[in-house]
């Protein structure tokens, strides 16, 4: 899952949400330098990543990208899962993503002075270009994928990976819903044990 999915799975605690958001910049056991609930958010992020990377439903979609976009399947599928989270919301109307995204940005704005530089730099562009809302649109997805490809010097046309999704959209939808139901339960249980 990418940024939106991680934030949604963070629950209602602002510090856990912030920790989950900055976790990619926190290496090894350096997370113990952060306050308790931020530590929990960092550990939650790692749990979500590990669960995702080993989930059969997720892996089916990831593998569809390998032929045309070698080594990029995980990155593309993570971003795609934020798009599918929006599709899920449009169908079920259970997450109130429009309101939640306002809350996510407010929390992250409030914590921006505590963000590691790498994350602060990324967040500036996320906020400016409203990535969290733009995941719901095909045009937004293509822009995000194009910029990602350029940023990591992989490809100037990573946005074409969205066509692979479109050609198998029903499979992706089914896989995502199975995955999402599993990860909601697992993350809730994980947070209760922390």
C-alpha positions as protocol buffer text, in pm:
chain_id: "A"
residue {
  index: 1
  type: UNK
  ca { x: 0 y: 0 z: 0 }
}
residue {
  index: 2
  type: UNK
  ca { x: 111 y: 354 z: -60 }
}
residue {
  index: 3
  type: UNK
  ca { x: 57 y: 672 z: 142 }
}
residue {
  index: 4
  type: UNK
  ca { x: -322 y: 679 z: 149 }
}
residue {
  index: 5
  type: UNK
  ca { x: -354 y: 314 z: 249 }
}
residue {
  index: 6
  type: UNK
  ca { x: -101 y: 353 z: 527 }
}
residue {
  index: 7
  type: UNK
  ca { x: -277 y: 661 z: 663 }
}
residue {
  index: 8
  type: UNK
  ca { x: -620 y: 495 z: 652 }
}
residue {
  index: 9
  type: UNK
  ca { x: -488 y: 195 z: 844 }
}
residue {
  index: 10
  type: UNK
  ca { x: -334 y: 416 z: 1114 }
}
residue {
  index: 11
  type: UNK
  ca { x: -655 y: 460 z: 1309 }
}
residue {
  index: 12
  type: UNK
  ca { x: -742 y: 776 z: 1499 }
}
residue {
  index: 13
  type: UNK
  ca { x: -424 y: 850 z: 1695 }
}
residue {
  index: 14
  type: UNK
  ca { x: -233 y: 1145 z: 1545 }
}
residue {
  index: 15
  type: UNK
  ca { x: 109 y: 1027 z: 1664 }
}
residue {
  index: 16
  type: UNK
  ca { x: 59 y: 676 z: 1527 }
}
residue {
  index: 17
  type: UNK
  ca { x: -46 y: 828 z: 1195 }
}
residue {
  index: 18
  type: UNK
  ca { x: 261 y: 1052 z: 1190 }
}
residue {
  index: 19
  type: UNK
  ca { x: 493 y: 762 z: 1278 }
}
residue {
  index: 20
  type: UNK
  ca { x: 341 y: 550 z: 1003 }
}
residue {
  index: 21
  type: UNK
  ca { x: 395 y: 835 z: 755 }
}
residue {
  index: 22
  type: UNK
  ca { x: 763 y: 895 z: 835 }
}
residue {
  index: 23
  type: UNK
  ca { x: 859 y: 529 z: 879 }
}
residue {
  index: 24
  type: UNK
  ca { x: 1040 y: 486 z: 546 }
}
residue {
  index: 25
  type: UNK
  ca { x: 1300 y: 737 z: 664 }
}
residue {
  index: 26
  type: UNK
  ca { x: 1354 y: 566 z: 1000 }
}
residue {
  index: 27
  type: UNK
  ca { x: 1605 y: 284 z: 966 }
}
residue {
  index: 28
  type: UNK
  ca { x: 1672 y: -13 z: 1194 }
}
residue {
  index: 29
  type: UNK
  ca { x: 1617 y: 38 z: 1563 }
}
residue {
  index: 30
  type: UNK
  ca { x: 1658 y: 417 z: 1545 }
}
residue {
  index: 31
  type: UNK
  ca { x: 1279 y: 430 z: 1588 }
}
residue {
  index: 32
  type: UNK
  ca { x: 1333 y: 398 z: 1965 }
}
residue {
  index: 33
  type: UNK
  ca { x: 1445 y: 762 z: 1972 }
}
residue {
  index: 34
  type: UNK
  ca { x: 1087 y: 871 z: 1897 }
}
residue {
  index: 35
  type: UNK
  ca { x: 804 y: 905 z: 2153 }
}
residue {
  index: 36
  type: UNK
  ca { x: 590 y: 595 z: 2228 }
}
residue {
  index: 37
  type: UNK
  ca { x: 296 y: 634 z: 1990 }
}
residue {
  index: 38
  type: UNK
  ca { x: 520 y: 754 z: 1706 }
}
residue {
  index: 39
  type: UNK
  ca { x: 722 y: 435 z: 1761 }
}
residue {
  index: 40
  type: UNK
  ca { x: 399 y: 239 z: 1732 }
}
residue {
  index: 41
  type: UNK
  ca { x: 323 y: 412 z: 1401 }
}
residue {
  index: 42
  type: UNK
  ca { x: 668 y: 325 z: 1266 }
}
residue {
  index: 43
  type: UNK
  ca { x: 624 y: -38 z: 1371 }
}
residue {
  index: 44
  type: UNK
  ca { x: 274 y: -39 z: 1220 }
}
residue {
  index: 45
  type: UNK
  ca { x: 418 y: 81 z: 889 }
}
residue {
  index: 46
  type: UNK
  ca { x: 672 y: -201 z: 892 }
}
residue {
  index: 47
  type: UNK
  ca { x: 398 y: -451 z: 976 }
}
residue {
  index: 48
  type: UNK
  ca { x: 180 y: -326 z: 687 }
}
residue {
  index: 49
  type: UNK
  ca { x: 472 y: -345 z: 443 }
}
residue {
  index: 50
  type: UNK
  ca { x: 564 y: -697 z: 552 }
}
residue {
  index: 51
  type: UNK
  ca { x: 203 y: -817 z: 537 }
}
residue {
  index: 52
  type: UNK
  ca { x: 156 y: -661 z: 193 }
}
residue {
  index: 53
  type: UNK
  ca { x: 479 y: -799 z: 49 }
}
residue {
  index: 54
  type: UNK
  ca { x: 375 y: -1152 z: 147 }
}
residue {
  index: 55
  type: UNK
  ca { x: 4 y: -1142 z: 67 }
}
residue {
  index: 56
  type: UNK
  ca { x: -105 y: -1372 z: -217 }
}
residue {
  index: 57
  type: UNK
  ca { x: -379 y: -1138 z: -341 }
}
residue {
  index: 58
  type: UNK
  ca { x: -136 y: -847 z: -361 }
}
residue {
  index: 59
  type: UNK
  ca { x: 133 y: -1059 z: -529 }
}
residue {
  index: 60
  type: UNK
  ca { x: -102 y: -1161 z: -811 }
}
residue {
  index: 61
  type: UNK
  ca { x: -143 y: -798 z: -917 }
}
residue {
  index: 62
  type: UNK
  ca { x: 224 y: -714 z: -866 }
}
residue {
  index: 63
  type: UNK
  ca { x: 333 y: -991 z: -1102 }
}
residue {
  index: 64
  type: UNK
  ca { x: 123 y: -854 z: -1389 }
}
residue {
  index: 65
  type: UNK
  ca { x: 365 y: -560 z: -1416 }
}
residue {
  index: 66
  type: UNK
  ca { x: 684 y: -767 z: -1439 }
}
residue {
  index: 67
  type: UNK
  ca { x: 692 y: -825 z: -1815 }
}
residue {
  index: 68
  type: UNK
  ca { x: 673 y: -462 z: -1924 }
}
residue {
  index: 69
  type: UNK
  ca { x: 802 y: -297 z: -1606 }
}
residue {
  index: 70
  type: UNK
  ca { x: 1064 y: -527 z: -1450 }
}
residue {
  index: 71
  type: UNK
  ca { x: 1152 y: -450 z: -1089 }
}
residue {
  index: 72
  type: UNK
  ca { x: 869 y: -195 z: -1067 }
}
residue {
  index: 73
  type: UNK
  ca { x: 576 y: -426 z: -989 }
}
residue {
  index: 74
  type: UNK
  ca { x: 576 y: -352 z: -617 }
}
residue {
  index: 75
  type: UNK
  ca { x: 602 y: 25 z: -655 }
}
residue {
  index: 76
  type: UNK
  ca { x: 330 y: 38 z: -920 }
}
residue {
  index: 77
  type: UNK
  ca { x: 102 y: -198 z: -729 }
}
residue {
  index: 78
  type: UNK
  ca { x: 144 y: 3 z: -406 }
}
residue {
  index: 79
  type: UNK
  ca { x: 37 y: 320 z: -586 }
}
residue {
  index: 80
  type: UNK
  ca { x: -243 y: 134 z: -762 }
}
residue {
  index: 81
  type: UNK
  ca { x: -376 y: 10 z: -428 }
}
residue {
  index: 82
  type: UNK
  ca { x: -437 y: 371 z: -322 }
}
residue {
  index: 83
  type: UNK
  ca { x: -642 y: 414 z: -641 }
}
residue {
  index: 84
  type: UNK
  ca { x: -831 y: 94 z: -559 }
}
residue {
  index: 85
  type: UNK
  ca { x: -892 y: 220 z: -207 }
}
residue {
  index: 86
  type: UNK
  ca { x: -1070 y: 519 z: -362 }
}
residue {
  index: 87
  type: UNK
  ca { x: -1270 y: 283 z: -589 }
}
residue {
  index: 88
  type: UNK
  ca { x: -1366 y: 84 z: -279 }
}
residue {
  index: 89
  type: UNK
  ca { x: -1475 y: 408 z: -110 }
}
residue {
  index: 90
  type: UNK
  ca { x: -1687 y: 514 z: -410 }
}
residue {
  index: 91
  type: UNK
  ca { x: -1863 y: 178 z: -401 }
}
residue {
  index: 92
  type: UNK
  ca { x: -1907 y: 130 z: -25 }
}
residue {
  index: 93
  type: UNK
  ca { x: -1897 y: 486 z: 120 }
}
residue {
  index: 94
  type: UNK
  ca { x: -1764 y: 356 z: 452 }
}
residue {
  index: 95
  type: UNK
  ca { x: -1435 y: 541 z: 491 }
}
residue {
  index: 96
  type: UNK
  ca { x: -1540 y: 903 z: 434 }
}
residue {
  index: 97
  type: UNK
  ca { x: -1211 y: 957 z: 252 }
}
residue {
  index: 98
  type: UNK
  ca { x: -1286 y: 1320 z: 165 }
}
residue {
  index: 99
  type: UNK
  ca { x: -1310 y: 1408 z: 535 }
}
residue {
  index: 100
  type: UNK
  ca { x: -1031 y: 1173 z: 637 }
}
residue {
  index: 101
  type: UNK
  ca { x: -787 y: 1327 z: 388 }
}
residue {
  index: 102
  type: UNK
  ca { x: -852 y: 1673 z: 533 }
}
residue {
  index: 103
  type: UNK
  ca { x: -773 y: 1526 z: 876 }
}
residue {
  index: 104
  type: UNK
  ca { x: -459 y: 1351 z: 746 }
}
residue {
  index: 105
  type: UNK
  ca { x: -322 y: 1671 z: 594 }
}
residue {
  index: 106
  type: UNK
  ca { x: -401 y: 1868 z: 912 }
}
residue {
  index: 107
  type: UNK
  ca { x: -215 y: 1618 z: 1131 }
}
residue {
  index: 108
  type: UNK
  ca { x: 82 y: 1603 z: 896 }
}
residue {
  index: 109
  type: UNK
  ca { x: 90 y: 1984 z: 870 }
}
residue {
  index: 110
  type: UNK
  ca { x: 96 y: 2002 z: 1251 }
}
residue {
  index: 111
  type: UNK
  ca { x: 389 y: 1756 z: 1265 }
}
residue {
  index: 112
  type: UNK
  ca { x: 578 y: 1892 z: 964 }
}
residue {
  index: 113
  type: UNK
  ca { x: 852 y: 2050 z: 1175 }
}
residue {
  index: 114
  type: UNK
  ca { x: 930 y: 1703 z: 1318 }
}
residue {
  index: 115
  type: UNK
  ca { x: 951 y: 1527 z: 980 }
}
residue {
  index: 116
  type: UNK
  ca { x: 1289 y: 1392 z: 869 }
}
residue {
  index: 117
  type: UNK
  ca { x: 1421 y: 1609 z: 583 }
}
residue {
  index: 118
  type: UNK
  ca { x: 1363 y: 1339 z: 321 }
}
residue {
  index: 119
  type: UNK
  ca { x: 997 y: 1307 z: 424 }
}
residue {
  index: 120
  type: UNK
  ca { x: 950 y: 1683 z: 462 }
}
residue {
  index: 121
  type: UNK
  ca { x: 1067 y: 1729 z: 102 }
}
residue {
  index: 122
  type: UNK
  ca { x: 832 y: 1457 z: -25 }
}
residue {
  index: 123
  type: UNK
  ca { x: 541 y: 1594 z: 181 }
}
residue {
  index: 124
  type: UNK
  ca { x: 582 y: 1939 z: 30 }
}
residue {
  index: 125
  type: UNK
  ca { x: 503 y: 1792 z: -314 }
}
residue {
  index: 126
  type: UNK
  ca { x: 236 y: 1557 z: -184 }
}
residue {
  index: 127
  type: UNK
  ca { x: 51 y: 1848 z: -25 }
}
residue {
  index: 128
  type: UNK
  ca { x: 103 y: 2087 z: -316 }
}
residue {
  index: 129
  type: UNK
  ca { x: -20 y: 1836 z: -575 }
}
residue {
  index: 130
  type: UNK
  ca { x: -280 y: 1678 z: -343 }
}
residue {
  index: 131
  type: UNK
  ca { x: -169 y: 1320 z: -408 }
}
residue {
  index: 132
  type: UNK
  ca { x: -413 y: 1171 z: -158 }
}
residue {
  index: 133
  type: UNK
  ca { x: -716 y: 1301 z: -347 }
}
residue {
  index: 134
  type: UNK
  ca { x: -564 y: 1256 z: -692 }
}
residue {
  index: 135
  type: UNK
  ca { x: -520 y: 882 z: -644 }
}
residue {
  index: 136
  type: UNK
  ca { x: -890 y: 850 z: -725 }
}
residue {
  index: 137
  type: UNK
  ca { x: -857 y: 981 z: -1083 }
}
residue {
  index: 138
  type: UNK
  ca { x: -700 y: 810 z: -1383 }
}
residue {
  index: 139
  type: UNK
  ca { x: -529 y: 1135 z: -1483 }
}
residue {
  index: 140
  type: UNK
  ca { x: -395 y: 1176 z: -1130 }
}
residue {
  index: 141
  type: UNK
  ca { x: -265 y: 820 z: -1128 }
}
residue {
  index: 142
  type: UNK
  ca { x: -90 y: 864 z: -1460 }
}
residue {
  index: 143
  type: UNK
  ca { x: 78 y: 1186 z: -1339 }
}
residue {
  index: 144
  type: UNK
  ca { x: 190 y: 1023 z: -1015 }
}
residue {
  index: 145
  type: UNK
  ca { x: 332 y: 722 z: -1202 }
}
residue {
  index: 146
  type: UNK
  ca { x: 504 y: 942 z: -1460 }
}
residue {
  index: 147
  type: UNK
  ca { x: 668 y: 1154 z: -1190 }
}
residue {
  index: 148
  type: UNK
  ca { x: 769 y: 845 z: -996 }
}
residue {
  index: 149
  type: UNK
  ca { x: 938 y: 696 z: -1301 }
}
residue {
  index: 150
  type: UNK
  ca { x: 1131 y: 1017 z: -1363 }
}
residue {
  index: 151
  type: UNK
  ca { x: 1221 y: 1069 z: -998 }
}
residue {
  index: 152
  type: UNK
  ca { x: 1384 y: 728 z: -967 }
}
residue {
  index: 153
  type: UNK
  ca { x: 1537 y: 746 z: -1318 }
}
residue {
  index: 154
  type: UNK
  ca { x: 1359 y: 427 z: -1416 }
}
residue {
  index: 155
  type: UNK
  ca { x: 1136 y: 525 z: -1699 }
}
residue {
  index: 156
  type: UNK
  ca { x: 988 y: 824 z: -1869 }
}
residue {
  index: 157
  type: UNK
  ca { x: 666 y: 634 z: -1933 }
}
residue {
  index: 158
  type: UNK
  ca { x: 585 y: 446 z: -1612 }
}
residue {
  index: 159
  type: UNK
  ca { x: 235 y: 592 z: -1646 }
}
residue {
  index: 160
  type: UNK
  ca { x: 172 y: 329 z: -1917 }
}
residue {
  index: 161
  type: UNK
  ca { x: 166 y: 71 z: -1638 }
}
residue {
  index: 162
  type: UNK
  ca { x: -185 y: 200 z: -1562 }
}
residue {
  index: 163
  type: UNK
  ca { x: -300 y: 36 z: -1887 }
}
residue {
  index: 164
  type: UNK
  ca { x: -207 y: -304 z: -1744 }
}
residue {
  index: 165
  type: UNK
  ca { x: -439 y: -230 z: -1454 }
}
residue {
  index: 166
  type: UNK
  ca { x: -718 y: -118 z: -1687 }
}
residue {
  index: 167
  type: UNK
  ca { x: -690 y: -439 z: -1889 }
}
residue {
  index: 168
  type: UNK
  ca { x: -736 y: -648 z: -1572 }
}
residue {
  index: 169
  type: UNK
  ca { x: -937 y: -408 z: -1358 }
}
residue {
  index: 170
  type: UNK
  ca { x: -1192 y: -665 z: -1239 }
}
residue {
  index: 171
  type: UNK
  ca { x: -914 y: -897 z: -1121 }
}
residue {
  index: 172
  type: UNK
  ca { x: -743 y: -610 z: -941 }
}
residue {
  index: 173
  type: UNK
  ca { x: -1069 y: -502 z: -777 }
}
residue {
  index: 174
  type: UNK
  ca { x: -1137 y: -853 z: -649 }
}
residue {
  index: 175
  type: UNK
  ca { x: -779 y: -900 z: -527 }
}
residue {
  index: 176
  type: UNK
  ca { x: -779 y: -562 z: -356 }
}
residue {
  index: 177
  type: UNK
  ca { x: -1104 y: -623 z: -171 }
}
residue {
  index: 178
  type: UNK
  ca { x: -980 y: -960 z: -42 }
}
residue {
  index: 179
  type: UNK
  ca { x: -650 y: -802 z: 57 }
}
residue {
  index: 180
  type: UNK
  ca { x: -811 y: -498 z: 219 }
}
residue {
  index: 181
  type: UNK
  ca { x: -1047 y: -705 z: 433 }
}
residue {
  index: 182
  type: UNK
  ca { x: -752 y: -910 z: 555 }
}
residue {
  index: 183
  type: UNK
  ca { x: -521 y: -618 z: 627 }
}
residue {
  index: 184
  type: UNK
  ca { x: -787 y: -419 z: 815 }
}
residue {
  index: 185
  type: UNK
  ca { x: -831 y: -710 z: 1054 }
}
residue {
  index: 186
  type: UNK
  ca { x: -456 y: -776 z: 1088 }
}
residue {
  index: 187
  type: UNK
  ca { x: -359 y: -412 z: 1150 }
}
residue {
  index: 188
  type: UNK
  ca { x: -636 y: -368 z: 1407 }
}
residue {
  index: 189
  type: UNK
  ca { x: -512 y: -676 z: 1591 }
}
residue {
  index: 190
  type: UNK
  ca { x: -149 y: -559 z: 1562 }
}
residue {
  index: 191
  type: UNK
  ca { x: -231 y: -216 z: 1710 }
}
residue {
  index: 192
  type: UNK
  ca { x: -414 y: -375 z: 2003 }
}
residue {
  index: 193
  type: UNK
  ca { x: -103 y: -578 z: 2089 }
}
residue {
  index: 194
  type: UNK
  ca { x: 135 y: -277 z: 2087 }
}
